[in-house]
Amino acid sequence: MFRLWAKEFKENRMLKDIVIEDNRDDTRTHKIFHALEEICLQFDLGKPIWLEATVSDFKRHSKTRFTQDNFIEEIEFDYLEIQIIEED
């Protein structure tokens, strides 16, 4: 089982969160991208851009934050944090 937790924050308060589960027989990278697509759909967001710092943080900690720099359109929160909470 693969589970990714996404949380939207503004002024250090969590506005909303969602956990995406993926049981498919796929690569870790594909599961992350599929989960991020679902998160953006549920939160009504454009897809964030993976910057070098974002990728680096995610590789090290299985967790990263997407700020305004990662989005083309204006966002109404401070950051979107994603974190892998379970992986087989």
PDB file as gemmi writes it, atoms N, CA and C in Angstrom:
CRYST1    1.000    1.000    1.000  90.00  90.00  90.00 P 1                      
ATOM      1  N   MET A   1       0.853  -1.187   0.000  1.00  0.00           N  
ATOM      2  CA  MET A   1       0.000   0.000   0.000  1.00  0.00           C  
ATOM      3  C   MET A   1       0.891   1.241   0.000  1.00  0.00           C  
ATOM      4  N   PHE A   2       0.541   2.181  -0.841  1.00  0.00           N  
ATOM      5  CA  PHE A   2       1.229   3.472  -0.918  1.00  0.00           C  
ATOM      6  C   PHE A   2       0.233   4.541  -0.502  1.00  0.00           C  
ATOM      7  N   ARG A   3       0.625   5.382   0.446  1.00  0.00           N  
ATOM      8  CA  ARG A   3      -0.253   6.474   0.891  1.00  0.00           C  
ATOM      9  C   ARG A   3       0.545   7.769   0.959  1.00  0.00           C  
ATOM     10  N   LEU A   4      -0.039   8.821   0.376  1.00  0.00           N  
ATOM     11  CA  LEU A   4       0.583  10.140   0.375  1.00  0.00           C  
ATOM     12  C   LEU A   4      -0.390  11.124   1.018  1.00  0.00           C  
ATOM     13  N   TRP A   5       0.122  11.905   1.951  1.00  0.00           N  
ATOM     14  CA  TRP A   5      -0.681  12.869   2.697  1.00  0.00           C  
ATOM     15  C   TRP A   5      -0.359  14.267   2.188  1.00  0.00           C  
ATOM     16  N   ALA A   6      -1.380  15.016   1.821  1.00  0.00           N  
ATOM     17  CA  ALA A   6      -1.203  16.397   1.361  1.00  0.00           C  
ATOM     18  C   ALA A   6      -1.931  17.332   2.309  1.00  0.00           C  
ATOM     19  N   LYS A   7      -1.265  18.456   2.632  1.00  0.00           N  
ATOM     20  CA  LYS A   7      -1.845  19.431   3.550  1.00  0.00           C  
ATOM     21  C   LYS A   7      -1.623  20.834   2.984  1.00  0.00           C  
ATOM     22  N   GLU A   8      -2.656  21.648   3.058  1.00  0.00           N  
ATOM     23  CA  GLU A   8      -2.597  23.037   2.614  1.00  0.00           C  
ATOM     24  C   GLU A   8      -2.520  23.920   3.860  1.00  0.00           C  
ATOM     25  N   PHE A   9      -1.528  24.816   3.916  1.00  0.00           N  
ATOM     26  CA  PHE A   9      -1.319  25.673   5.083  1.00  0.00           C  
ATOM     27  C   PHE A   9      -1.375  27.152   4.739  1.00  0.00           C  
ATOM     28  N   LYS A  10      -1.901  27.927   5.662  1.00  0.00           N  
ATOM     29  CA  LYS A  10      -1.858  29.391   5.589  1.00  0.00           C  
ATOM     30  C   LYS A  10      -1.648  29.899   7.009  1.00  0.00           C  
ATOM     31  N   GLU A  11      -0.621  30.723   7.176  1.00  0.00           N  
ATOM     32  CA  GLU A  11      -0.255  31.291   8.481  1.00  0.00           C  
ATOM     33  C   GLU A  11      -0.135  30.201   9.548  1.00  0.00           C  
ATOM     34  N   ASN A  12       0.572  29.141   9.203  1.00  0.00           N  
ATOM     35  CA  ASN A  12       0.846  27.999  10.097  1.00  0.00           C  
ATOM     36  C   ASN A  12      -0.395  27.261  10.570  1.00  0.00           C  
ATOM     37  N   ARG A  13      -1.488  27.388   9.864  1.00  0.00           N  
ATOM     38  CA  ARG A  13      -2.706  26.637  10.176  1.00  0.00           C  
ATOM     39  C   ARG A  13      -3.064  25.773   8.975  1.00  0.00           C  
ATOM     40  N   MET A  14      -3.408  24.533   9.271  1.00  0.00           N  
ATOM     41  CA  MET A  14      -3.796  23.637   8.190  1.00  0.00           C  
ATOM     42  C   MET A  14      -5.222  23.969   7.761  1.00  0.00           C  
ATOM     43  N   LEU A  15      -5.378  24.274   6.480  1.00  0.00           N  
ATOM     44  CA  LEU A  15      -6.694  24.602   5.930  1.00  0.00           C  
ATOM     45  C   LEU A  15      -7.448  23.347   5.523  1.00  0.00           C  
ATOM     46  N   LYS A  16      -6.748  22.429   4.868  1.00  0.00           N  
ATOM     47  CA  LYS A  16      -7.367  21.173   4.458  1.00  0.00           C  
ATOM     48  C   LYS A  16      -6.284  20.135   4.224  1.00  0.00           C  
ATOM     49  N   ASP A  17      -6.707  18.894   4.262  1.00  0.00           N  
ATOM     50  CA  ASP A  17      -5.777  17.806   4.001  1.00  0.00           C  
ATOM     51  C   ASP A  17      -6.506  16.653   3.327  1.00  0.00           C  
ATOM     52  N   ILE A  18      -5.721  15.767   2.752  1.00  0.00           N  
ATOM     53  CA  ILE A  18      -6.264  14.594   2.068  1.00  0.00           C  
ATOM     54  C   ILE A  18      -5.183  13.511   2.070  1.00  0.00           C  
ATOM     55  N   VAL A  19      -5.607  12.274   2.141  1.00  0.00           N  
ATOM     56  CA  VAL A  19      -4.692  11.142   2.009  1.00  0.00           C  
ATOM     57  C   VAL A  19      -5.088  10.388   0.741  1.00  0.00           C  
ATOM     58  N   ILE A  20      -4.107  10.178  -0.126  1.00  0.00           N  
ATOM     59  CA  ILE A  20      -4.319   9.462  -1.376  1.00  0.00           C  
ATOM     60  C   ILE A  20      -3.678   8.086  -1.244  1.00  0.00           C  
ATOM     61  N   GLU A  21      -4.459   7.045  -1.518  1.00  0.00           N  
ATOM     62  CA  GLU A  21      -3.963   5.670  -1.478  1.00  0.00           C  
ATOM     63  C   GLU A  21      -3.828   5.144  -2.897  1.00  0.00           C  
ATOM     64  N   ASP A  22      -2.789   4.360  -3.115  1.00  0.00           N  
ATOM     65  CA  ASP A  22      -2.545   3.790  -4.443  1.00  0.00           C  
ATOM     66  C   ASP A  22      -2.074   2.347  -4.267  1.00  0.00           C  
ATOM     67  N   ASN A  23      -2.861   1.399  -4.748  1.00  0.00           N  
ATOM     68  CA  ASN A  23      -2.512  -0.021  -4.645  1.00  0.00           C  
ATOM     69  C   ASN A  23      -2.018  -0.597  -5.968  1.00  0.00           C  
ATOM     70  N   ARG A  24      -1.851   0.247  -6.959  1.00  0.00           N  
ATOM     71  CA  ARG A  24      -1.429  -0.240  -8.270  1.00  0.00           C  
ATOM     72  C   ARG A  24      -0.008  -0.804  -8.228  1.00  0.00           C  
ATOM     73  N   ASP A  25       0.265  -1.679  -9.147  1.00  0.00           N  
ATOM     74  CA  ASP A  25       1.606  -2.218  -9.308  1.00  0.00           C  
ATOM     75  C   ASP A  25       2.342  -1.279 -10.262  1.00  0.00           C  
ATOM     76  N   ASP A  26       2.930  -0.236  -9.711  1.00  0.00           N  
ATOM     77  CA  ASP A  26       3.575   0.807 -10.502  1.00  0.00           C  
ATOM     78  C   ASP A  26       4.824   1.273  -9.772  1.00  0.00           C  
ATOM     79  N   THR A  27       5.615   2.111 -10.402  1.00  0.00           N  
ATOM     80  CA  THR A  27       6.827   2.623  -9.752  1.00  0.00           C  
ATOM     81  C   THR A  27       6.466   3.674  -8.709  1.00  0.00           C  
ATOM     82  N   ARG A  28       7.372   3.909  -7.790  1.00  0.00           N  
ATOM     83  CA  ARG A  28       7.169   4.915  -6.742  1.00  0.00           C  
ATOM     84  C   ARG A  28       6.932   6.289  -7.373  1.00  0.00           C  
ATOM     85  N   THR A  29       7.728   6.630  -8.361  1.00  0.00           N  
ATOM     86  CA  THR A  29       7.612   7.933  -9.030  1.00  0.00           C  
ATOM     87  C   THR A  29       6.239   8.099  -9.668  1.00  0.00           C  
ATOM     88  N   HIS A  30       5.764   7.074 -10.359  1.00  0.00           N  
ATOM     89  CA  HIS A  30       4.439   7.160 -10.984  1.00  0.00           C  
ATOM     90  C   HIS A  30       3.343   7.304  -9.939  1.00  0.00           C  
ATOM     91  N   LYS A  31       3.484   6.602  -8.823  1.00  0.00           N  
ATOM     92  CA  LYS A  31       2.489   6.714  -7.754  1.00  0.00           C  
ATOM     93  C   LYS A  31       2.463   8.128  -7.177  1.00  0.00           C  
ATOM     94  N   ILE A  32       3.628   8.732  -7.020  1.00  0.00           N  
ATOM     95  CA  ILE A  32       3.715  10.108  -6.501  1.00  0.00           C  
ATOM     96  C   ILE A  32       3.033  11.074  -7.463  1.00  0.00           C  
ATOM     97  N   PHE A  33       3.333  10.949  -8.755  1.00  0.00           N  
ATOM     98  CA  PHE A  33       2.733  11.846  -9.748  1.00  0.00           C  
ATOM     99  C   PHE A  33       1.226  11.648  -9.862  1.00  0.00           C  
ATOM    100  N   HIS A  34       0.773  10.393  -9.798  1.00  0.00           N  
ATOM    101  CA  HIS A  34      -0.672  10.131  -9.836  1.00  0.00           C  
ATOM    102  C   HIS A  34      -1.356  10.735  -8.605  1.00  0.00           C  
ATOM    103  N   ALA A  35      -0.734  10.575  -7.446  1.00  0.00           N  
ATOM    104  CA  ALA A  35      -1.301  11.130  -6.209  1.00  0.00           C  
ATOM    105  C   ALA A  35      -1.342  12.653  -6.275  1.00  0.00           C  
ATOM    106  N   LEU A  36      -0.289  13.274  -6.788  1.00  0.00           N  
ATOM    107  CA  LEU A  36      -0.255  14.735  -6.892  1.00  0.00           C  
ATOM    108  C   LEU A  36      -1.329  15.240  -7.852  1.00  0.00           C  
ATOM    109  N   GLU A  37      -1.569  14.522  -8.927  1.00  0.00           N  
ATOM    110  CA  GLU A  37      -2.649  14.889  -9.854  1.00  0.00           C  
ATOM    111  C   GLU A  37      -4.003  14.849  -9.152  1.00  0.00           C  
ATOM    112  N   GLU A  38      -4.233  13.803  -8.364  1.00  0.00           N  
ATOM    113  CA  GLU A  38      -5.489  13.664  -7.627  1.00  0.00           C  
ATOM    114  C   GLU A  38      -5.643  14.776  -6.589  1.00  0.00           C  
ATOM    115  N   ILE A  39      -4.564  15.117  -5.924  1.00  0.00           N  
ATOM    116  CA  ILE A  39      -4.573  16.202  -4.933  1.00  0.00           C  
ATOM    117  C   ILE A  39      -4.957  17.515  -5.601  1.00  0.00           C  
ATOM    118  N   CYS A  40      -4.323  17.818  -6.712  1.00  0.00           N  
ATOM    119  CA  CYS A  40      -4.614  19.064  -7.430  1.00  0.00           C  
ATOM    120  C   CYS A  40      -6.066  19.096  -7.904  1.00  0.00           C  
ATOM    121  N   LEU A  41      -6.581  17.962  -8.313  1.00  0.00           N  
ATOM    122  CA  LEU A  41      -7.978  17.883  -8.734  1.00  0.00           C  
ATOM    123  C   LEU A  41      -8.911  18.131  -7.544  1.00  0.00           C  
ATOM    124  N   GLN A  42      -8.650  17.479  -6.421  1.00  0.00           N  
ATOM    125  CA  GLN A  42      -9.490  17.627  -5.229  1.00  0.00           C  
ATOM    126  C   GLN A  42      -9.413  19.038  -4.636  1.00  0.00           C  
ATOM    127  N   PHE A  43      -8.221  19.653  -4.664  1.00  0.00           N  
ATOM    128  CA  PHE A  43      -8.029  20.987  -4.082  1.00  0.00           C  
ATOM    129  C   PHE A  43      -8.248  22.100  -5.107  1.00  0.00           C  
ATOM    130  N   ASP A  44      -8.585  21.748  -6.358  1.00  0.00           N  
ATOM    131  CA  ASP A  44      -8.800  22.702  -7.443  1.00  0.00           C  
ATOM    132  C   ASP A  44      -7.572  23.590  -7.654  1.00  0.00           C  
ATOM    133  N   LEU A  45      -6.439  22.942  -7.873  1.00  0.00           N  
ATOM    134  CA  LEU A  45      -5.164  23.633  -8.081  1.00  0.00           C  
ATOM    135  C   LEU A  45      -4.569  23.248  -9.430  1.00  0.00           C  
ATOM    136  N   GLY A  46      -3.736  24.157  -9.960  1.00  0.00           N  
ATOM    137  CA  GLY A  46      -2.926  23.805 -11.106  1.00  0.00           C  
ATOM    138  C   GLY A  46      -1.775  22.943 -10.608  1.00  0.00           C  
ATOM    139  N   LYS A  47      -1.179  22.162 -11.498  1.00  0.00           N  
ATOM    140  CA  LYS A  47      -0.078  21.299 -11.081  1.00  0.00           C  
ATOM    141  C   LYS A  47       1.137  22.145 -10.714  1.00  0.00           C  
ATOM    142  N   PRO A  48       1.761  21.842  -9.579  1.00  0.00           N  
ATOM    143  CA  PRO A  48       2.972  22.581  -9.206  1.00  0.00           C  
ATOM    144  C   PRO A  48       4.176  22.116 -10.027  1.00  0.00           C  
ATOM    145  N   ILE A  49       5.147  22.973 -10.109  1.00  0.00           N  
ATOM    146  CA  ILE A  49       6.389  22.679 -10.816  1.00  0.00           C  
ATOM    147  C   ILE A  49       7.385  22.134  -9.797  1.00  0.00           C  
ATOM    148  N   TRP A  50       8.038  21.038 -10.138  1.00  0.00           N  
ATOM    149  CA  TRP A  50       9.053  20.454  -9.254  1.00  0.00           C  
ATOM    150  C   TRP A  50      10.374  21.186  -9.490  1.00  0.00           C  
ATOM    151  N   LEU A  51      10.731  22.082  -8.584  1.00  0.00           N  
ATOM    152  CA  LEU A  51      12.008  22.787  -8.661  1.00  0.00           C  
ATOM    153  C   LEU A  51      13.103  21.910  -8.064  1.00  0.00           C  
ATOM    154  N   GLU A  52      14.351  22.272  -8.308  1.00  0.00           N  
ATOM    155  CA  GLU A  52      15.475  21.476  -7.819  1.00  0.00           C  
ATOM    156  C   GLU A  52      15.433  21.296  -6.302  1.00  0.00           C  
ATOM    157  N   ALA A  53      15.120  22.347  -5.572  1.00  0.00           N  
ATOM    158  CA  ALA A  53      15.050  22.267  -4.107  1.00  0.00           C  
ATOM    159  C   ALA A  53      13.909  21.362  -3.660  1.00  0.00           C  
ATOM    160  N   THR A  54      12.803  21.399  -4.374  1.00  0.00           N  
ATOM    161  CA  THR A  54      11.652  20.561  -4.049  1.00  0.00           C  
ATOM    162  C   THR A  54      12.014  19.083  -4.212  1.00  0.00           C  
ATOM    163  N   VAL A  55      12.638  18.757  -5.309  1.00  0.00           N  
ATOM    164  CA  VAL A  55      13.049  17.380  -5.590  1.00  0.00           C  
ATOM    165  C   VAL A  55      14.059  16.907  -4.544  1.00  0.00           C  
ATOM    166  N   SER A  56      15.010  17.757  -4.237  1.00  0.00           N  
ATOM    167  CA  SER A  56      16.048  17.420  -3.257  1.00  0.00           C  
ATOM    168  C   SER A  56      15.446  17.123  -1.876  1.00  0.00           C  
ATOM    169  N   ASP A  57      14.548  17.994  -1.418  1.00  0.00           N  
ATOM    170  CA  ASP A  57      13.876  17.772  -0.125  1.00  0.00           C  
ATOM    171  C   ASP A  57      13.098  16.464  -0.137  1.00  0.00           C  
ATOM    172  N   PHE A  58      12.387  16.202  -1.236  1.00  0.00           N  
ATOM    173  CA  PHE A  58      11.560  15.008  -1.307  1.00  0.00           C  
ATOM    174  C   PHE A  58      12.416  13.743  -1.302  1.00  0.00           C  
ATOM    175  N   LYS A  59      13.538  13.770  -2.002  1.00  0.00           N  
ATOM    176  CA  LYS A  59      14.434  12.611  -2.029  1.00  0.00           C  
ATOM    177  C   LYS A  59      14.997  12.322  -0.634  1.00  0.00           C  
ATOM    178  N   ARG A  60      15.333  13.365   0.103  1.00  0.00           N  
ATOM    179  CA  ARG A  60      15.936  13.194   1.424  1.00  0.00           C  
ATOM    180  C   ARG A  60      14.944  12.797   2.505  1.00  0.00           C  
ATOM    181  N   HIS A  61      13.749  13.383   2.483  1.00  0.00           N  
ATOM    182  CA  HIS A  61      12.820  13.236   3.604  1.00  0.00           C  
ATOM    183  C   HIS A  61      11.484  12.590   3.251  1.00  0.00           C  
ATOM    184  N   SER A  62      11.263  12.265   1.978  1.00  0.00           N  
ATOM    185  CA  SER A  62       9.952  11.779   1.502  1.00  0.00           C  
ATOM    186  C   SER A  62       8.849  12.770   1.854  1.00  0.00           C  
ATOM    187  N   LYS A  63       9.222  14.039   1.853  1.00  0.00           N  
ATOM    188  CA  LYS A  63       8.311  15.127   2.219  1.00  0.00           C  
ATOM    189  C   LYS A  63       8.837  16.413   1.587  1.00  0.00           C  
ATOM    190  N   THR A  64       7.930  17.251   1.081  1.00  0.00           N  
ATOM    191  CA  THR A  64       8.347  18.531   0.527  1.00  0.00           C  
ATOM    192  C   THR A  64       7.200  19.527   0.565  1.00  0.00           C  
ATOM    193  N   ARG A  65       7.543  20.790   0.325  1.00  0.00           N  
ATOM    194  CA  ARG A  65       6.545  21.866   0.297  1.00  0.00           C  
ATOM    195  C   ARG A  65       6.586  22.571  -1.053  1.00  0.00           C  
ATOM    196  N   PHE A  66       5.398  22.835  -1.566  1.00  0.00           N  
ATOM    197  CA  PHE A  66       5.253  23.616  -2.785  1.00  0.00           C  
ATOM    198  C   PHE A  66       4.742  24.993  -2.383  1.00  0.00           C  
ATOM    199  N   THR A  67       5.527  26.038  -2.650  1.00  0.00           N  
ATOM    200  CA  THR A  67       5.141  27.407  -2.323  1.00  0.00           C  
ATOM    201  C   THR A  67       4.689  28.123  -3.597  1.00  0.00           C  
ATOM    202  N   GLN A  68       4.455  29.413  -3.499  1.00  0.00           N  
ATOM    203  CA  GLN A  68       4.026  30.199  -4.660  1.00  0.00           C  
ATOM    204  C   GLN A  68       5.004  30.050  -5.820  1.00  0.00           C  
ATOM    205  N   ASP A  69       6.293  29.892  -5.540  1.00  0.00           N  
ATOM    206  CA  ASP A  69       7.303  29.731  -6.594  1.00  0.00           C  
ATOM    207  C   ASP A  69       7.064  28.498  -7.457  1.00  0.00           C  
ATOM    208  N   ASN A  70       6.376  27.510  -6.924  1.00  0.00           N  
ATOM    209  CA  ASN A  70       6.123  26.268  -7.645  1.00  0.00           C  
ATOM    210  C   ASN A  70       4.862  26.308  -8.503  1.00  0.00           C  
ATOM    211  N   PHE A  71       4.055  27.349  -8.350  1.00  0.00           N  
ATOM    212  CA  PHE A  71       2.792  27.446  -9.082  1.00  0.00           C  
ATOM    213  C   PHE A  71       2.832  28.605 -10.065  1.00  0.00           C  
ATOM    214  N   ILE A  72       2.217  28.427 -11.217  1.00  0.00           N  
ATOM    215  CA  ILE A  72       2.134  29.496 -12.213  1.00  0.00           C  
ATOM    216  C   ILE A  72       1.078  30.512 -11.801  1.00  0.00           C  
ATOM    217  N   GLU A  73      -0.105  30.005 -11.384  1.00  0.00           N  
ATOM    218  CA  GLU A  73      -1.177  30.909 -10.973  1.00  0.00           C  
ATOM    219  C   GLU A  73      -1.011  31.292  -9.501  1.00  0.00           C  
ATOM    220  N   GLU A  74      -1.715  32.328  -9.105  1.00  0.00           N  
ATOM    221  CA  GLU A  74      -1.688  32.798  -7.712  1.00  0.00           C  
ATOM    222  C   GLU A  74      -2.384  31.772  -6.816  1.00  0.00           C  
ATOM    223  N   ILE A  75      -1.777  31.477  -5.674  1.00  0.00           N  
ATOM    224  CA  ILE A  75      -2.395  30.564  -4.715  1.00  0.00           C  
ATOM    225  C   ILE A  75      -2.877  31.346  -3.503  1.00  0.00           C  
ATOM    226  N   GLU A  76      -3.889  30.828  -2.817  1.00  0.00           N  
ATOM    227  CA  GLU A  76      -4.489  31.537  -1.690  1.00  0.00           C  
ATOM    228  C   GLU A  76      -4.056  30.957  -0.353  1.00  0.00           C  
ATOM    229  N   PHE A  77      -2.946  30.244  -0.357  1.00  0.00           N  
ATOM    230  CA  PHE A  77      -2.402  29.657   0.862  1.00  0.00           C  
ATOM    231  C   PHE A  77      -0.895  29.847   0.819  1.00  0.00           C  
ATOM    232  N   ASP A  78      -0.210  29.520   1.910  1.00  0.00           N  
ATOM    233  CA  ASP A  78       1.240  29.727   1.960  1.00  0.00           C  
ATOM    234  C   ASP A  78       2.018  28.595   1.294  1.00  0.00           C  
ATOM    235  N   TYR A  79       1.601  27.357   1.550  1.00  0.00           N  
ATOM    236  CA  TYR A  79       2.273  26.231   0.920  1.00  0.00           C  
ATOM    237  C   TYR A  79       1.418  24.969   0.964  1.00  0.00           C  
ATOM    238  N   LEU A  80       1.720  24.070   0.036  1.00  0.00           N  
ATOM    239  CA  LEU A  80       1.127  22.745  -0.028  1.00  0.00           C  
ATOM    240  C   LEU A  80       2.238  21.771   0.339  1.00  0.00           C  
ATOM    241  N   GLU A  81       2.010  20.982   1.370  1.00  0.00           N  
ATOM    242  CA  GLU A  81       3.012  20.009   1.808  1.00  0.00           C  
ATOM    243  C   GLU A  81       2.538  18.612   1.463  1.00  0.00           C  
ATOM    244  N   ILE A  82       3.431  17.817   0.881  1.00  0.00           N  
ATOM    245  CA  ILE A  82       3.113  16.415   0.616  1.00  0.00           C  
ATOM    246  C   ILE A  82       4.129  15.546   1.350  1.00  0.00           C  
ATOM    247  N   GLN A  83       3.646  14.390   1.813  1.00  0.00           N  
ATOM    248  CA  GLN A  83       4.498  13.498   2.582  1.00  0.00           C  
ATOM    249  C   GLN A  83       4.039  12.054   2.364  1.00  0.00           C  
ATOM    250  N   ILE A  84       4.985  11.175   2.101  1.00  0.00           N  
ATOM    251  CA  ILE A  84       4.654   9.752   2.006  1.00  0.00           C  
ATOM    252  C   ILE A  84       4.523   9.224   3.422  1.00  0.00           C  
ATOM    253  N   ILE A  85       3.372   8.631   3.727  1.00  0.00           N  
ATOM    254  CA  ILE A  85       3.159   8.128   5.078  1.00  0.00           C  
ATOM    255  C   ILE A  85       3.170   6.604   5.139  1.00  0.00           C  
ATOM    256  N   GLU A  86       3.081   5.950   3.979  1.00  0.00           N  
ATOM    257  CA  GLU A  86       3.170   4.494   3.969  1.00  0.00           C  
ATOM    258  C   GLU A  86       3.596   4.048   2.576  1.00  0.00           C  
ATOM    259  N   GLU A  87       4.506   3.096   2.569  1.00  0.00           N  
ATOM    260  CA  GLU A  87       4.957   2.574   1.289  1.00  0.00           C  
ATOM    261  C   GLU A  87       5.474   1.154   1.492  1.00  0.00           C  
ATOM    262  N   ASP A  88       5.101   0.271   0.548  1.00  0.00           N  
ATOM    263  CA  ASP A  88       5.529  -1.128   0.658  1.00  0.00           C  
ATOM    264  C   ASP A  88       6.898  -1.308   0.087  1.00  0.00           C  
TER     265      ASP A  88                                                      
END                                                                             
